[in-house]
């Protein structure tokens, strides 16, 4: 997908959920993966013509996995090209999760600690918002993860206020399909994840399950996304209980 088309999709999400205002300073969480690097590129382009004037700061959290160092030099050069300040925050999260805690399901703890480090750097550098690269497929994957593994009907919001930090979390790619991001990111400096659990997670299992379902139901992701994002299609037991109470 072209930059113009990706910008159109992203702008629709930003406008729909009122993600950006004049004077915002937005920290972009850049893991080095296709989603976050694409988001950074698109926000830098959007900044040129956006009706709202805002600043960007790119932040990478170095997890420091034992025996697997991440080279952030390509991202540093990329940020210089985009005229976006760049910070690499050194941590020992990888060692804590895998070597000290020896987590059998490391993703939840790693995610919590990584976001904590990201938010701390954002606050210290005067940011009022944090942008993450989650897209439409992530929305449906998270919903199914909560359903299958937690027995909950839950997923993340396009915009949410983090009261402990005073930051607002935004996800500008909320309407973008992963396949289109993959195509867009082909010429961007993607950094391969050194995480030992990469491609061996519950999230990857859900992705594979949906790929199998798509063989029989080609638009299965679109249907799941529509169900989540259109409240008028929601019809579960809280509504039934309300109707019962009204009847009584």
Backbone as a ProteinNet text record, in pm:
[ID]
protein_1_A
[PRIMARY]
XXXXXXXXXXXXXXXXXXXXXXXXXXXXXXXXXXXXXXXXXXXXXXXXXXXXXXXXXXXXXXXXXXXXXXXXXXXXXXXXXXXXXXXXXXXXXXXXXXXXXXXXXXXXXXXXXXXXXXXXXXXXXXXXXXXXXXXXXXXXXXXXXXXXXXXXXXXXXXXXXXXXXXXXXXXXXXXXXXXXXXXXXXXXXXXXXXXXXXXXXXXXXXXXXXXXXXXXXXXXXXXXXXXXXXXXXXXXXXXXXXXXXXXX
[TERTIARY]
84.2	0	87.2	48.5	127.6	120.6	216.2	217.8	88.5	41.6	-80.4	-200.3	-213.5	-327.1	-316.5	-194.1	-174.6	-205.4	-164.1	-193.5	-344.1	-414.9	-560.1	-626.5	-581.8	-636.8	-603.8	-478.7	-438.1	-512.3	-524.4	-592.3	-738	-800.5	-939.8	-952.2	-857.9	-858	-831.7	-735	-702	-822.1	-890.6	-1006.5	-1124.9	-1152.2	-1266.5	-1259.6	-1139.4	-1124.5	-1055	-1042.2	-989.6	-859.2	-762.7	-638.6	-536.6	-535.1	-429	-489.1	-428.5	-470.5	-350.2	-377.5	-271.2	-185.8	-54.9	36.2	77.4	26	64.3	212.1	272.9	406.2	390	408.2	374.5	500	509.6	617.6	572.2	649.4	616.7	701.5	634.7	707.4	756.5	888.2	946.1	1024.3	962.2	1029.4	1129.7	1106.5	1187.9	1112.1	995.7	912.4	839.5	777.5	714.5	604.9	528.8	415.7	462.4	555.9	600.4	682.4	764.7	844	753.4	652.4	555.2	480.5	440.1	370.3	455.5	581.5	672.2	683.4	703.3	714	586.4	472.6	345.3	313.5	342.8	319.9	411.8	534.9	628.1	578.1	518.5	461.2	333.7	251.8	125.3	150	256.4	291.1	307.8	346.4	373.1	246.9	130.6	8.9	-107.2	-82.1	-187.8	-243.9	-376.3	-434.6	-394.9	-360.9	-311	-158.3	-97.7	47.8	96.5	186.2	233.2	379.3	442.3	582	587.6	698	719.9	852.2	853	974.2	968.6	1071	1075.3	1151.7	1097.1	1160.5	1164.6	1283.7	1300	1343.8	1279.7	1317.7	1406.4	1533	1627.6	1606	1553.1	1517.7	1638.7	1746.5	1872.6	1855	1820.5	1811	1951	1969.8	2099.9	2144.5	2264	2322.2	2260.4	2172.6	2107	2087.7	2186.5	2180.9	2106.6	2038.2	1967.1	2048.7	2066	2138.9	2037.7	2040.9	1945.1	1999.9	2117.2	2179.4	2095	2032.2	1948.9	1830	1772.6	1660	1705.4	1824	1877.9	1893.2	1948.7	1966.4	1831.6	1736.1	1602.3	1536.3	1548.7	1490.6	1555.8	1683.9	1752.7	1697	1669.6	1610.1	1472.3	1399.4	1263.3	1260.1	1374.8	1384.5	1301.6	1314.1	1246.2	1351.7	1355.8	1450.9	1429.9	1540.4	1533.6	1606.2	1541.5	1600.5	1595.1	1706.2	1708.7	1723.6	1622.4	1621.4	1674.7	1788.7	1849.6	1778.8	1745.7	1683.2	1739.9	1700.7	1737.2	1610.7	1507.6	1378.8	1391.8	1465	1481.3	1542.3	1644.1	1710.3	1619.1	1542.5	1450.5	1343.7	1286.8	1176.3	1222.9	1335.1	1376.4	1479.2	1570.6	1678.6	1647.3	1587.5	1558.6	1423.3	1319.2	1184.3	1157.9	1228.6	1211.3	1064.3	999.2	856.7	827.3	730.3	689.1	598.4	525.7	444.5	490.9	600.3	669.1	604.4	513.8	467.2	398.9	313.2	237.9	330.2	423.8	515.5	607.4	659.6	749.1	678.2	554.4	476.8	453.2	417.6	391	516.4	629.3	753.7	802.7	788	831.3	750.3	618	533.7	565.7	594.1	630.4	754.8	855	978.9	952	870.1	834.8	763	666.6	590.1	679.7	771.1	861.7	944.1	998.9	1080.6	994.6	873.2	782.5	753.4	722	690.9	813.1	930.2	1052.5	1086.5	1040	1072.4	955.9	860.8	754.9	646.3	632.4	527.1	394.1	287.5	154.2	78.5	134.4	72.7	177.4	134.5	219	143.9	210.3	149.5	211.3	126	170.8	119.2	188.7	160.8	57.5	-30.8	-133.5	-230.2	-268.3	-353.6	-482.3	-562	-692.7	-681.1	-580.3	-563	-528.7	-448.5	-415.7	-541.4	-634	-758.4	-835.8	-852	-926.5	-848.3	-716.1	-633.9	-645.7	-640.3	-649	-784.9	-889.6	-1024.3	-1030.7	-976.5	-982	-890.9	-777.8	-691	-763.6	-833.1	-908.8	-1020.7	-1086.7	-1196.9	-1147	-1043.8	-995.7	-921.9	-838.6	-747.9	-791.6	-883.4	-924.2	-1074.4	-1152	-1296.6	-1357.6	-1296.1	-1345.1	-1374.2	-1471.2	-1495.4	-1428.1	-1305.7	-1226.9	-1121.9	-1090	-978	-932.1	-833.4	-782.1	-864.3	-851.8	-923.5	-833.8	-893.3	-812.1	-742.9	-804.3	-746.6	-785.5	-689.9	-721.3	-630.5	-683.6	-608.6	-546	-416.1	-341.8	-327.7	-417.6	-422.9	-299.2	-227	-106.8	7.2	6.9	116.3	72.7	-57.8	-106.2	-94.1	-54.8	-40	-170.3	-189.8	-297.9	-235.6	-284	-232	-317.4	-253.8	-327	-272	-360.9	-323.3	-370.6	-291.9	-334.6	-358.7	-300.7	-318.6	-434.4	-525.7	-634.6	-720.7	-725.3	-807.9	-727.3	-596.7	-510.3	-499.1	-502.5	-484.8	-336.3	-303.5	-163.5	-101.1	-175.9	-122.7	-78.1	-153.6	-116.6	5.4	17.4	136.3	259.7	244.8	356.2	407.5	315.5	355.9	420.8	364.5	417.2	557.6	586	711.4	830.9	811.4	917.4	1047.6	1039.4	1160.2	1199.7	1143.1	1176	1278.7	1354	1459.9	1402.8	1357.8	1298.6	1409.4	1395.4	1492.1	1431	1495.5	1443.9	1444.1	1333.5	1322.3	1412	1493.5	1578.4	1511.4	1383.2	1312.2	1308.3	1346.4	1345.1	1206.6	1102.6	964.8	901.8	975.4	919.4	867.4	744.1	676.5	634.7	645.3	604.4	513.4	417.1	332.5	185.2	103.8	-40.8	-97.5	-43.4	-89.4	-63.3	51.5	82.9	-11.4	-48.4	-144.5	-278.8	-324	-451.1	-443.5	-330.6	-312.6	-323.2	-257.5	-261.1	-402.2	-474.1	-610.9	-699.8	-681.7	-760.2	-722.9	-597	-556.8	-627.3	-638.9	-709.2	-857.9	-917.9	-1059.3	-1084.1	-986.4	-1002.2	-1009.2	-962.5	-972.8	-1118.4	-1199.7	-1342.6	-1426.8	-1378.9	-1451.8	-1353.4	-1337.9	-1235	-1238.8	-1358.1	-1369.4	-1384.1	-1332.1	-1351.4	-1295.9	-1181.7	-1125	-1212.3	-1260.7	-1345.1	-1472.1	-1528.7	-1649.9	-1622.7	-1509.7	-1473.4	-1449.4	-1379.4	-1351.1	-1481.1	-1572.4	-1700.9	-1780.4	-1780.9	-1854.9	-1801	-1668.7	-1606	-1630.2	-1622.1	-1621.6	-1758.7	-1863.5	-1998.2	-2088.5	-2107.9	-2186.8	-2329.2	-2384.5	-2522.7	-2535.7	-2422.3	-2425.6	-2399.1	-2378.8	-2349.6	-2480.2	-2489.7	-2614.2	-2582.3	-2541.4	-2503.3	-2583.9	-2545	-2632	-2662.6	-2577	-2611.1	-2734.9	-2747.1	-2866.1	-2988.6	-2969.2	-3080.4	-3132.1	-3040.2	-3079.8	-3157.7	-3111.3	-3181.3	-3323.6	-3336.7	-3469.3	-3559.4	-3500	-3578.1	-3627.3	-3537.9	-3575.8	-3688.5	-3681.3	-3783.6	-3918.6	-3913	-4035.4	-4100	-4015	-4067	-4122.6
-120.1	0	124.4	225.9	347.3	431.2	520.9	611	692.3	739.6	821	742.9	616.8	535.9	502.9	472.8	444	566.9	684.5	808.2	832.6	798.1	815.7	728.7	602.5	510.7	560.1	601.2	647.6	775.9	866.9	993.4	968.3	871.2	838.4	794.6	709.9	665.4	779.3	865.2	979.3	1072.2	1097.1	1186.8	1124.7	997.4	927.8	927.8	905.9	892.3	1012.6	1121.4	1249.2	1227.4	1171.2	1129.8	1241.5	1340.7	1441.7	1582.2	1664.5	1803.1	1895.7	2021.5	2122.7	2121.6	2127	2136.8	2004.2	1893.2	1761.7	1734.5	1667.8	1610.7	1460.6	1387.8	1246.1	1159.7	1072.8	974	852.1	813.9	696.4	580	475.4	356.5	279.4	270.5	207.2	83	-32.4	-158	-197.3	-148.1	-186.6	-278.3	-328	-411.3	-328.5	-398.4	-331.1	-233.3	-268.1	-184.4	-51.1	-56.7	65.5	154.6	94.1	174.5	239.3	165.2	222.2	338.4	320.8	427.6	552.9	536.2	650.4	724.4	649.5	708.9	784.6	722.6	784.4	908	903.7	1021.4	1136.7	1103.4	1207.6	1271.6	1191.1	1244.7	1323.8	1270.4	1335.8	1472.2	1481.4	1606.2	1722.9	1691.1	1795.2	1869.3	1799.9	1864	1857.9	1804.1	1790.8	1927	1937.9	2064.2	2093.9	1987.1	2004	2002.3	2097.5	2104.4	2028	1933.2	1849.2	1812.1	1770.4	1725.2	1573.3	1516.2	1372.8	1344.6	1237.2	1184.6	1033.2	974.2	828.6	767.2	660.5	594.4	444	387.5	242.1	195.2	90.3	31.2	-89.3	-80.5	-190.3	-292.6	-409.3	-511.4	-590.7	-590	-653.9	-803.9	-878.4	-1023.6	-1084	-1180.6	-1244.5	-1308.3	-1269.4	-1329.1	-1282.3	-1182.8	-1134.6	-984.4	-909.6	-764.5	-708.1	-596.6	-529.8	-411.2	-401.1	-290.1	-182.9	-70	37	142.7	121.2	223.3	258.1	157	183.8	271.5	247.1	328.9	471.4	482.1	614.9	697.7	636.4	705.5	740.7	648.6	669.9	789.6	798.8	911.4	1043.6	1040.1	1160.9	1206.3	1109.9	1141.5	1204.4	1158.1	1208	1334.7	1375.4	1490.8	1469	1347.5	1311	1274.9	1341.7	1305.5	1159.6	1093.7	950.3	917.5	837.7	794.1	642.2	580.9	437.2	423.4	364.6	347.3	208	204.4	77.1	18.5	-110.1	-178.7	-320.5	-389.3	-530	-616.9	-571.4	-641.2	-784	-802	-935.1	-1033.3	-989.2	-1077	-1108.1	-1007.7	-1029.7	-1132.6	-1116.1	-1203.4	-1345.7	-1360.4	-1493.4	-1559.5	-1479.7	-1539	-1543.4	-1436.2	-1429.7	-1493.7	-1444.8	-1496.8	-1629.5	-1651.2	-1773.3	-1798.5	-1694.9	-1701.3	-1801.6	-1888.2	-1982.3	-1912.8	-1810.9	-1727.7	-1582.6	-1547.5	-1421	-1294.3	-1306.8	-1189	-1083.9	-1128.8	-1033.1	-948.2	-1013.7	-940.2	-850.2	-902.2	-824.1	-700.3	-717.6	-605.7	-499.3	-543.3	-449.6	-369.1	-437	-368.7	-278.9	-324.9	-245.5	-116.6	-127.4	-8.2	86.4	30.6	114.2	196.9	132.7	203.2	310.3	276.6	371.3	492.5	469.7	580.1	669.7	610.4	689.8	786.1	736.1	820.3	929.3	893.2	990.9	1105.4	1072.9	1175.5	1263.2	1201.8	1276.5	1375.4	1345.2	1430.7	1520.1	1537.6	1635.2	1595.4	1465.3	1418.9	1409.8	1434.7	1417.5	1300.1	1245	1129.2	1026.8	901.9	792.8	722.5	701.6	633.2	494.8	394.5	256.6	207	109.6	64.9	-43.6	-60.4	-163.8	-132.4	-237	-221.2	-302	-306.9	-372.5	-521.1	-588.9	-731.7	-753.9	-663.7	-674.2	-661.3	-576.2	-556.5	-688	-756.6	-882.9	-993.2	-995.8	-1096.6	-1082.3	-959.1	-934.2	-974.8	-948.5	-989.1	-1141.6	-1214.3	-1360.5	-1417.2	-1352.9	-1394.7	-1384.6	-1272.5	-1253.7	-1355.7	-1384.9	-1480.5	-1622.2	-1664.9	-1803.2	-1831.7	-1737	-1764.6	-1702.7	-1605.9	-1537.7	-1543.4	-1590.4	-1593.1	-1455.3	-1357.9	-1219.7	-1170.4	-1081.4	-1010.8	-875.5	-866.7	-746	-728.2	-604	-571.6	-430.6	-379	-246.1	-137	-14.5	100.3	176.1	247.6	328.8	444.7	491.7	600.9	580.8	594.7	577.4	666.7	709.9	796.2	711.1	730.1	654.6	743.7	724.4	819.7	818.1	706.6	701.1	786.3	807.1	881.8	1017.9	1035.5	1158.1	1158.1	1043.6	1030.5	980.5	1015.3	957.6	863.9	741.7	640.3	639.1	650.8	649.3	540.5	489.6	385.1	429.5	514.4	573.3	473.7	353.6	254.5	159	198	111.1	60.3	132.4	90.8	24.2	11.8	-44.4	-195.9	-264.6	-409	-443.7	-552.4	-592.6	-618.8	-679	-709.2	-582.4	-474.6	-349.1	-285.6	-299.7	-249.5	-327.2	-458.5	-542.4	-495	-467.8	-419.6	-282.6	-194.5	-58.4	-57.3	-150.3	-146.9	-211	-260.6	-336.9	-259.7	-129.3	-48.5	31	-6.5	62	-19.3	46.3	-23.1	-105.2	-226	-313.5	-385.4	-389.8	-456.8	-588.1	-697.2	-828.8	-844.3	-896.5	-914.6	-1027.6	-1000.5	-1105.9	-1183.5	-1156.6	-1220.7	-1372.5	-1448	-1594.8	-1652.9	-1578.2	-1627.7	-1584.1	-1511.8	-1460.8	-1574.3	-1559.5	-1658.4	-1784.4	-1783.7	-1899.6	-1854.6	-1770.7	-1711.7	-1748	-1720	-1739.9	-1652.9	-1532.9	-1442.7	-1503.9	-1566.6	-1630.7	-1747.5	-1819.2	-1928.8	-1876.7	-1763.4	-1704.8	-1660.6	-1600.1	-1559	-1678.9	-1787.1	-1907.3	-1965.7	-1961.4	-2011.7	-1930.7	-1799.2	-1714.8	-1737.1	-1767	-1799.3	-1925.4	-2022.7	-2145.2	-2118.3	-2038.3	-2003.4	-1928.3	-1844.7	-1763.8	-1849.2	-1973.3	-2062.9	-2096	-2100.1	-2127.6	-2000.4	-1901	-1773.5	-1661.4	-1627.2	-1530.9	-1396.5	-1350.8	-1219.1	-1229.2	-1336.1	-1357.9	-1242.9	-1189.2	-1077.1	-951.9	-924.2	-807.5	-818.4	-939.5	-959.1	-939.8	-992.4	-976	-828.9	-758.1	-616.3	-535.8	-566.6	-497	-519.7	-644	-675.8	-598.2	-584	-515	-364.7	-306.4	-160	-98.6	-180.9	-127.9	-167.9	-80.6	-112.1	-158.3	-111.1	-149.5	-299	-364.7	-508.1	-591.7	-525.3	-593	-640.2	-767.7	-820.1	-938	-904.8	-1008.4	-994.5	-1068.4	-1089.4	-964.9	-864.9	-744.3	-677	-683.4	-629.3	-714.3	-846.1	-935.2	-909.1	-893.3	-869.5	-737.4	-637.5	-509.1	-523.7	-599.6	-621.4	-698.7	-798.8	-877.1	-787.7	-700.6	-611	-517.2	-470.1	-379.6	-450.4	-580.2	-658.5	-681.4	-711	-734.1	-604.7
0	0	0	-76.5	-88	40	53.1	168.7	175.3	59.6	56.7	108.8	67.5	112.2	260.8	306.6	449	533.2	484.4	556.3	564.2	457.1	456.4	562.4	572.8	672.8	813.9	834.5	966.9	1005.1	909.9	939.5	977.2	914.1	946.7	1092.2	1136.5	1275.6	1372.3	1338.4	1424.2	1438.8	1327.3	1328.1	1401.5	1371.9	1430.7	1583.1	1636.4	1781.7	1846.1	1770.2	1822.4	1899.9	1829.9	1895.6	1915.8	1826.8	1830	1838.4	1923.8	1938.9	1920.8	1897	1887.1	2013.1	1993.7	2106.5	2167.1	2114.8	2168.2	2144.5	2242	2222.6	2238.5	2128.3	2122	2121.2	2219.8	2222.9	2143.4	2042.8	1961.8	2011.3	2059	2102.4	1981.9	1965.4	1845.8	1886.9	1870.4	1903.3	1795.4	1673.8	1559.1	1464.9	1509	1423.6	1318.6	1222.6	1108.9	1151	1254.7	1296.2	1353.2	1446.3	1512.2	1419.9	1333.6	1240.2	1135.4	1090	996.5	1061.1	1186.3	1257.6	1266.8	1301	1311.8	1178.4	1071.6	938.1	902	926.6	888.7	972.1	1101.7	1185.2	1145.4	1107.2	1062	933.2	844.1	720.7	749.8	837.1	872	936.8	1011.4	1079.9	981.7	858.2	758.9	714.6	717.4	669	768.4	885.9	985.5	1025.6	1039.6	1087.7	1232.2	1307.1	1444.5	1442	1508.5	1514	1636.8	1614.8	1725.4	1706.2	1816.8	1814.7	1829.4	1782.5	1795.2	1866.3	1941.9	2003.9	1990	1931.3	1916.2	2033.3	2090.7	2205.3	2181.7	2194.2	2191.1	2329	2378.9	2507	2478	2517.2	2497.5	2608.9	2572.1	2671.5	2719	2642.7	2681.3	2710.5	2604	2617.8	2624.5	2711.4	2728.1	2597	2553.3	2432.9	2302.8	2307	2185.4	2193.5	2150.3	2155.9	2034.9	2055.4	1946.9	1898.6	1767.7	1707	1665.4	1732.2	1706.1	1609.5	1551.4	1466.9	1344.3	1283.9	1165.5	1202.3	1319.3	1364	1396.6	1451.8	1482.3	1355.1	1250.8	1122.5	1061	1074.5	1020.2	1088.1	1218.5	1292	1251.9	1224.9	1178.9	1044.3	956.3	825.8	841.6	940.5	963.9	1048.7	1098.6	1189.6	1315.8	1370.6	1494.2	1598.9	1713.6	1819.8	1862.2	1899.7	1927.5	2056.8	2140.7	2267.6	2276.1	2314.1	2344.2	2495	2557.9	2703.4	2738.6	2803.2	2842.3	2964	2958	3071.7	3082.9	3189.4	3204.6	3207.4	3138.7	3139.3	3086.2	2978.8	2921	3018.6	3089.1	3186.4	3304.7	3349.3	3461.7	3423.6	3306.4	3264	3238	3166.6	3123.4	3215.9	3272.4	3352.2	3501.1	3552.6	3695.6	3726.9	3663.1	3688.8	3617.6	3508.7	3427	3394.2	3342.5	3312.5	3200.9	3223.7	3119	3017	3061.6	2972.3	2989.6	2923.7	2954.1	2899.2	2803	2729.6	2817.9	2909.7	2991.8	3078.7	3148.7	3235.4	3153.8	3043.9	2958.7	2905.7	2860.5	2806.7	2913.9	3032.6	3142.4	3177.8	3187.4	3222.9	3110.4	2987.7	2872.6	2861.1	2878.4	2872.2	2987.2	3104.4	3218.3	3189.9	3130	3095	2989.4	2892.5	2786.1	2842.6	2929	2987.6	3072.4	3147.6	3231	3145.6	3035.1	2947.3	2883.9	2844.5	2783.3	2879.3	3004.2	3104.4	3130.7	3144.8	3173.1	3061.7	2939.7	2825.4	2783.2	2875.1	2853.7	2755.9	2728.8	2638.3	2713	2642.2	2702.5	2640	2531.8	2467.8	2425.9	2419.7	2370.8	2258.8	2146	2032	2015.8	2003.1	1980.9	1846	1789.7	1653.4	1638.3	1734.6	1723.1	1608.5	1535.1	1417.6	1432.5	1325.3	1329.6	1363.6	1308.7	1337.5	1484.1	1541.4	1684	1769.3	1725.5	1799.4	1809.5	1696.8	1697.4	1768.1	1750.4	1818.6	1970.1	2019.3	2162.9	2217	2141	2181.2	2197.5	2100.8	2106	2214.4	2237.5	2347.3	2480.9	2501.8	2625.7	2637.7	2526	2526.7	2555.6	2484.1	2494.4	2625.1	2668.7	2780.7	2913.8	2908.7	3031.8	3056.1	2957.1	2972.3	2981.6	2912.6	2917.1	2775.7	2762.3	2636.9	2649.7	2600.9	2624.1	2514.8	2484.1	2397.4	2430.9	2360	2393	2322.7	2372.6	2317.2	2219.7	2123.9	2032.2	2102.7	2211.9	2290.9	2435.8	2526	2668.2	2751.9	2865.2	2956.6	3066.3	3087	3188.1	3311.5	3407.5	3518.7	3607.4	3611.6	3695.3	3640.9	3509.9	3446.7	3394.7	3374.5	3313.5	3162.1	3105.3	2960.5	2897.9	2771.8	2692.5	2590	2586.8	2494.9	2369.2	2251.9	2125.1	2033.5	1947.3	1851.5	1712.9	1646	1518.6	1405.1	1413.2	1306.6	1334.1	1421.2	1466	1350.2	1238.8	1124.5	1013.9	1031.9	927.4	939.6	826.9	825.1	829.3	896.3	908.1	771.4	679.8	546.9	475.2	492	427.8	493.3	624.4	693.7	649.6	634.5	589.6	454.7	362	230.5	237.3	317.6	330.5	389.5	479.9	557.6	486.5	365	298	281.2	263.5	243.8	367.8	482.7	607.8	686.8	775.4	852	967.7	938.4	1039.3	1116.7	1248.4	1335.1	1384.7	1354.9	1394.1	1545.7	1597.8	1742.9	1791.7	1893.5	1950.5	2062.5	2086.8	2197.7	2180.4	2282.1	2274	2249.8	2287.3	2271.4	2140.2	2056.7	1932.6	1845.2	1797.1	1711.3	1787.1	1919.8	1999.2	2114.1	2081.6	2184.2	2162.6	2263.8	2251.4	2139.8	2126.2	2020.5	1883.3	1867.2	1739.7	1713.7	1820	1806	1753.9	1809.9	1766.7	1620.7	1582.3	1443	1349.2	1386.8	1303.1	1295.9	1408	1410.5	1315.6	1313.3	1224.3	1077.9	1052.3	914.3	866.2	954.8	919.2	895.9	983.6	968	837.2	798.3	677	550.7	559.4	443.3	414.1	518.5	502.5	505.9	583.2	597.3	562.7	435.8	393.8	465.2	503.7	568	719.3	779.7	922.7	1007.1	969.3	1046.6	1034.5	913.9	895.5	980.1	986.4	1065	1215.1	1261.2	1402.7	1435	1346.4	1367.3	1372.1	1280.4	1275.5	1403.5	1450.4	1573	1693	1699.8	1812.5	1807.5	1688.7	1676.4	1651	1640	1618.9	1736.1	1832.5	1953.3	1923.9	1812.9	1781.6	1749.6	1724.2	1696.1	1821.6	1929.3	2055.4	2118.8	2151.2	2207.1	2300	2423.4	2518.6	2647.6	2751.1	2865.5	2947.2	2945.1	3019.9	2959.4	2827.5	2762.2	2793.6	2793.8	2826	2967.2	3061.3	3199.8	3212.9	3140.2	3143.5	3090.6	2980.7	2923.2	3020.2	3087.2	3184.3	3298.3	3349	3457.5	3413.7	3287.5	3237.6	3224.6	3182.9	3169	3305.1	3406	3541	3600.1
[MASK]
++++++++++++++++++++++++++++++++++++++++++++++++++++++++++++++++++++++++++++++++++++++++++++++++++++++++++++++++++++++++++++++++++++++++++++++++++++++++++++++++++++++++++++++++++++++++++++++++++++++++++++++++++++++++++++++++++++++++++++++++++++++++

